[in-house]
Amino acid sequence: MKLLLDENLSPRLLTRIRRFYPGSRHVEQVGLKGKSDRVIWEYARQKDFIIASKDNDFRQRSFLYGPPPKVIWLAVGNAGTEAIATLLTEEVQTVREFLAQPEEGLLILGKSGSSV
């Protein structure tokens, strides 16, 4: 259950979620900083990552192309790293359930988790 954190999320988030999402990386760590969404999408697909982002573009891409990769869209507005880390750790079971459903490509996490 490894996440690929988009540029709009802080790399510091990794230290808070590491225990729950082992193997997770930030796009910066894998040489994808500044790369297009298409390149990030393909990398995540090839390397079996779940994309985690606040960016609406990945949400739209999940509708257009479907999984893989799966996308977790963080509908949290301007929430900071601490709030996002809390959300991801509190919703770890929701994420597991989402991953267990092969036909689901998008999980929206905000005030309440839901998948599409």
C-alpha positions as CSV (number, residue, x, y, z in Angstrom):
1,M,0.0,0.0,0.0
2,K,2.5,2.6,-1.2
3,L,1.5,6.1,-2.1
4,L,3.2,8.4,-4.6
5,L,2.7,11.9,-3.2
6,D,2.1,14.6,-5.7
7,E,4.1,17.9,-5.7
8,N,1.2,19.7,-3.9
9,L,1.9,17.6,-0.8
10,S,4.9,18.1,1.4
11,P,7.6,15.5,1.4
12,R,7.6,15.8,5.2
13,L,4.3,14.0,5.1
14,L,6.2,10.7,4.5
15,T,7.6,10.6,8.0
16,R,4.1,10.8,9.5
17,I,2.5,8.1,7.2
18,R,5.5,5.7,6.8
19,R,4.2,3.2,9.3
20,F,0.8,3.0,7.6
21,Y,2.0,3.3,4.0
22,P,5.4,1.6,3.7
23,G,7.3,2.2,0.5
24,S,5.6,5.5,-0.1
25,R,7.5,8.2,-2.0
26,H,7.2,11.8,-3.0
27,V,7.5,12.7,-6.7
28,E,10.6,14.7,-5.8
29,Q,12.3,11.6,-4.5
30,V,11.8,9.6,-7.7
31,G,12.9,12.4,-10.0
32,L,9.5,13.5,-11.1
33,K,9.4,17.0,-9.7
34,G,8.0,19.4,-12.4
35,K,7.1,16.5,-14.7
36,S,3.7,16.3,-16.4
37,D,0.7,14.6,-14.9
38,R,0.9,12.0,-17.7
39,V,4.5,11.1,-16.8
40,I,3.6,10.8,-13.1
41,W,0.6,8.7,-14.0
42,E,2.6,6.3,-16.1
43,Y,5.3,6.0,-13.4
44,A,2.7,5.2,-10.8
45,R,1.1,2.7,-13.1
46,Q,4.4,0.9,-13.9
47,K,5.7,0.9,-10.3
48,D,2.4,0.0,-8.6
49,F,1.9,3.2,-6.7
50,I,-1.4,4.9,-5.6
51,I,-1.3,8.6,-6.5
52,A,-2.2,10.8,-3.6
53,S,-2.9,14.4,-4.5
54,K,-4.9,17.5,-3.8
55,D,-4.8,18.3,-7.6
56,N,-8.1,18.0,-9.4
57,D,-6.2,16.9,-12.6
58,F,-5.5,13.4,-11.2
59,R,-9.1,13.1,-10.2
60,Q,-10.1,13.9,-13.7
61,R,-7.5,11.5,-15.1
62,S,-8.9,8.7,-13.0
63,F,-12.3,9.2,-14.6
64,L,-10.8,9.3,-18.1
65,Y,-8.5,6.3,-17.9
66,G,-9.5,4.3,-14.8
67,P,-7.0,2.2,-12.8
68,P,-4.2,1.5,-12.6
69,P,-3.0,3.5,-11.0
70,K,-5.6,4.2,-8.4
71,V,-5.9,7.8,-7.1
72,I,-6.6,9.2,-3.6
73,W,-7.9,12.7,-4.1
74,L,-7.5,14.7,-0.9
75,A,-10.4,17.1,-0.8
76,V,-8.9,19.1,2.0
77,G,-8.6,22.6,0.6
78,N,-5.6,24.4,2.1
79,A,-5.1,21.9,5.0
80,G,-1.6,21.6,6.2
81,T,0.7,18.6,6.4
82,E,-0.4,17.7,9.9
83,A,-4.1,17.6,9.0
84,I,-3.4,15.6,5.9
85,A,-1.2,13.1,7.8
86,T,-4.0,12.7,10.4
87,L,-6.6,12.1,7.6
88,L,-4.4,9.5,5.9
89,T,-3.7,7.6,9.1
90,E,-7.2,7.7,10.4
91,E,-8.6,6.5,7.0
92,V,-6.0,3.7,6.5
93,Q,-8.8,1.0,6.7
94,T,-10.9,3.0,4.1
95,V,-7.8,3.0,1.8
96,R,-7.4,-0.8,2.3
97,E,-11.0,-1.4,1.4
98,F,-10.6,0.8,-1.7
99,L,-7.6,-1.2,-2.8
100,A,-9.5,-4.4,-2.5
101,Q,-12.0,-3.2,-5.1
102,P,-10.3,-3.6,-8.5
103,E,-13.0,-1.7,-10.4
104,E,-12.7,1.4,-8.2
105,G,-10.2,4.0,-9.4
106,L,-10.7,7.0,-7.2
107,L,-11.0,7.5,-3.5
108,I,-12.0,10.9,-2.2
109,L,-10.8,11.6,1.3
110,G,-12.1,14.7,3.1
111,K,-14.5,15.0,5.9
112,S,-15.7,11.5,5.1
113,G,-14.1,8.9,2.9
114,S,-15.9,7.8,-0.3
115,S,-14.8,5.9,-3.4
116,V,-15.9,6.2,-7.0
